[in-house]
């Protein structure tokens, strides 16, 4: 696959991870967390549950930014761990497809996760076949 530039493809995947993280944080806060926490019923009556829910949501955003950094550093050769690139690509592709199936395509995140996975695996394959 000489026509695939793995550096560019990994940087595209990293950029999409960063975009996904920011969209996840902002829209998740507006469309899911605020309405959920506003109910103040059931388990959400507990201040601990409310705090843990918000913390866990935004912690996921931080982790996605870290994945973006790993992909970018891998693109430039600062991280030489092909297994990690493969794992990131596989996880995004599998969970992106699962998200599409489970939400019947209604969740806005599945296309981004699937594309990130596909790009990352394309870069991995390209690197392995050089």
Secondary structure, DSSP 4 states (H G I P E B T S, - for coil): -TT--HHHHHHHHHHHHHHHHHHHHHHHIIIIIHHHHHH--GGGGSHHHHHHHHHHHHHHHHHHHHHHHHHHHHHTTSS--HHHHHHHHHHHHHHHHHHHHHTTT-STHHHHHHHHHHHHHHHHHHHHT-
